[in-house]
Amino acid sequence: MLKIQFQELITFWKLHFLLKQVVGCVDSRVNKWMEMQKMYTKSKDAEENNLAFASCTSQHVVDPMVGHKNDFEMMQDQLARGASGLEVVSIVGMGGIGKTTLANKIYNDSFIMSHFDVRAKATVSQEHCATSISIAKASKRQGRFLVVIDDIWTRKAWDDIKLCFPDCNNGSRILMTTRNVEVAEYASSGIPPFQMCLMNFDESWSSLYEKVFVVRDSFPPEFEQLGKLIALKFGGLPLAIVATAGVLSKSGKTLNVWRSVAENVSLAVSTDLEVQCMTVLALSYHHLPRHLKLCFLYFAIFPEDEVIFVDKLMEL
């Protein structure tokens, strides 16, 4: 039994080392690719005005958890305190509301890192992966563990996973994200699932404003009415704000572009927010340069949540 456990542990650390090398390689290649893209896609618009629009850099891709500071503190408290037995803490919410962003922020928090001896993450999704589950299982062997299980869709997926985590009575925790409140309640250890809320209008408008404009006082009055209309139609969905801000920051230098965005967003107002989110993502796609559209379409070949290596993508 000890031999099996030791072999599992060695496998886990080997995989951890390989993943670290791959991430470093990908980061290097992506940085070079972004530099080439920046040179290739310089604006050809001679009439471009001097508005201080934000550049579409990585700092604008990651949502800064606007409106969720209290959520973070509550989740942090639930994970670090409470009973010594194994507990499941669930984050529930629709797609694009920020469940994974919140879970990752908690996972990488310095206090959480110091509180747990071992941390591991696994994305389950609609087709849960036994390999990811085995990684998480191996990680629990060294003491108090925190395992983040992202995007569980069904009770069956949870039934398959939970057997990997016997209660060691050492304060270990499982942090789970799901869109289905019934799945969250089913997996719960008696702790009510944490329901993520949409942002209010002021938070939506402030987030859009900060992502599109670098300088706080550079926002022209004639853009304000359209900007607030767009923010209102988001319905408080963070992913919609991030995606649309990317469009506006790169090509939204005229009122006509802002009007076009407002009209496209309005197509989804009468439907549910998840449909609206897909409409906004489609809007982002349509504003990509042609060569990036062709590259983006290749992603449809890969299964959901699969790690995509740059070399493999470039060979297609």
C-alpha positions, -999 to +999 in steps of 0.1 A: +000+000+000+028+024+009+046+015-023+016+024-043+012+057-025+049+065-030+046+058-067+015+080-070+034+108-052+064+105-076+041+106-106+024+137-093+057+156-088+070+145-122+039+158-138+041+190-118+077+195-131+067+188-167+038+212-165+060+239-151+084+235-180+056+236-206+041+267-191+074+285-192+079+275-229+044+285-238+047+319-220+079+326-240+064+317-273+032+336-266+052+368-257+070+366-290+038+360-309+022+390-292+051+412-302+047+400-338+010+406-337+014+441-323+037+450-352+014+433-378-019+449-365-008+485-361-037+508-369-040+520-405-066+546-396-051+580-404-080+598-388-074+582-354-080+607-327-059+612-295-083+595-271-064+577-244-079+542-250-065+513-230-043+488-248-056+453-249-029+438-226-031+409-202-041+432-173-074+439-191-081+402-198-082+392-161-112+407-144-101+424-111-131+409-092-151+441-093-178+439-067-166+406-053-142+417-025-166+406+002-172+373-016-135+366-016-131+373+021-162+351+030-148+322+009-114+326+025-129+324+059-150+293+051-119+275+038-095+283+066-118+280+096-145+256+107-145+219+115-114+197+113-133+173+091-132+174+053-156+200+040-169+209+005-173+246-002-192+254-034-194+284-057-225+285-078-233+308-107-240+311-144-213+309-170-192+341-173-201+354-138-166+348-124-167+315-106-133+303-119-118+338-114-128+338-078-116+302-073-082+310-088-078+341-067-085+321-036-062+293-047-033+317-053-039+338-021-008+340+001-028+332+033-045+302+017-011+290+004+004+291+039-027+275+055-027+244+033+002+220+030-008+209-005-029+225-032-042+211-065-066+220-093-086+200-117-111+210-143-139+185-146-165+200-170-191+179-189-167+151-196-148+146-164-112+135-168-099+106-147-063+119-151-071+152-135-089+135-107-059+112-101-036+142-099-058+157-072-060+124-054-022+121-053-018+157-039-038+149-008-012+125+006+011+151+022-011+168+048-039+193+049-049+198+013-070+222-008-083+208-040-102+232-064-125+212-087-137+235-114-169+233-135-188+202-122-220+197-142-237+166-128-242+146-096-226+116-113-194+135-119-193+144-082-200+108-072-170+097-093-147+123-077-157+123-040-143+087-035-108+101-041-110+122-010-114+103+023-118+124+054-084+127+071-098+149+099-070+175+094-090+206+081-087+197+044-111+214+020-126+209-015-135+241-033-160+233-061-175+255-089-207+246-107-235+262-127-260+239-111-272+248-076-287+212-072-252+197-078-237+222-052-263+213-026-258+176-033-221+178-028-223+202+002-210+193+036-238+211+052-224+245+042-248+264+020-235+269-015-221+304-022-242+320-049-223+346-070-243+377-078-242+399-109-226+433-106-249+463-102-250+491-128-224+513-111-199+485-109-205+475-145-200+510-158-170+516-136-154+484-148-161+491-185-147+527-181-115+516-164-108+489-190-114+511-220-096+542-209-061+545-195-065+580-181-095+586-158-103+621-171-099+612-208-135+600-213-153+623-238-188+633-228-203+622-261-192+586-254-207+585-219-244+580-229-235+551-252-211+536-227-237+536-199-262+521-223-238+492-231-230+487-194-268+486-186-274+459-213-247+437-198-270+428-170-240+428-146-221+399-163-183+403-158-173+383-189-195+404-211-178+435-198-143+422-203-150+409-238-167+442-250-140+464-234-115+445-255-134+454-286-138+491-277-102+495-265-089+483-298-113+497-324-138+519-305-123+552-315-155+565-332-190+569-321-202+547-349-182+518-335-198+524-300-233+526-316-226+493-334-216+476-302-246+489-284-269+476-312-253+442-311-256+439-274-292+449-276-300+418-297-296+397-266-314+419-241-347+400-243-330+366-238-313+351-209-278+363-198-259+333-210-272+339-245-262+375-241-228+365-231-224+344-262-235+373-283-209+395-268-182+369-274-193+366-310-189+404-312-153+401-300-147+374-326-160+395-355-137+424-345-106+402-347-081+407-375-086+382-403-055+362-396-065+358-360-100+347-369-085+318-389-062+309-360-091+310-335-112+286-356-087+259-351-095+258-314-128+240-323-107+209-330-097+205-294-120+190-266-132+214-239-106+223-213-078+205-230-043+219-227-034+232-261+004+233-269+016+261-291+037+237-313+007+215-319-015+245-328+011+259-352+013+226-371-024+227-380 
